[in-house]
């Protein structure tokens, strides 16, 4: 039994190292893909006018990189470039709302989330984002209403359930 113990430890160590290596390489390839898309879109949009989808994609990358004011600018260009690409409008308005939210411009965020929801009434992400923005503005009743709306469209929505329950507890204890 003692002779198998070092082999077992070595096998375990190699398994852990192999798994960690796989995760690292996977992350490197994902990052590389994002950076390639970023470079491609920046180069294209610097030379010529792009489509709503291209502006949206670049704006989304900027949001991930926490470059919120640049993302807002790109989403606004996407709205102007939108020609027959109506399927992207709710996504663009939601991205615009998120960009404003991240800059603590809550009223502009609310306006854009509402526009996204108006265009696509069952857009759960925008509804949850609207609820979160209302929470930040300390508008508990409106936040609860937004989360309830999300739950009406998607009863299993974990975010809306959790936030709604938390707000109800706070609302009951403060009342």
Steps between C-alpha positions, in 0.01 A plus 500: 500500500784741580643465150172610343467816710764706310348388169155603622628843613687550175191402297285738700752784455519438125121497475474832682774655286339368182161644598653836593691510171185427304313783679785745439524417128123525465505847657788607277311394188184679614693819574678476168169463317357809674815701427492396133134606474584827672785576260297397194199712595708802601693491173185462291301769681789745486510468121133471407151524640386177660175319555295513818622149581867598470458807721305287748771231508777753554294680765447169680874433500557849645243428772689181591820705518321757717544780246149626559503844336651356180241221508217753533636689200510180293145401599380846395671449163330160478162670545582742218632221277195283560345451159268207481686329786210525743594179679803677651309801635402346836857375548642841414266681739582251777874546440454875499309475827775292654764750388307783663436289812871431540562876486228552765276684255197312623228708335657447156543131579132470594393676181703260284392187686137605458559553129649150470201354685256697285658346190518150651258467794638165619867612502585359843853641518376854440219454753745375764736787418212745538418353842862526607514863389185579698665337801804725461268801492328370817170460313400174666141484374607544137782248545257242639265569210782441250609175666139379514471576129811291435353215704173527306692432176748253649386350833833320551712816470744467789612864502147639508393249770796577724477879462121502537514295822775724639305817419180360649682423825644852510169654399311313775754578775519871410122540474 
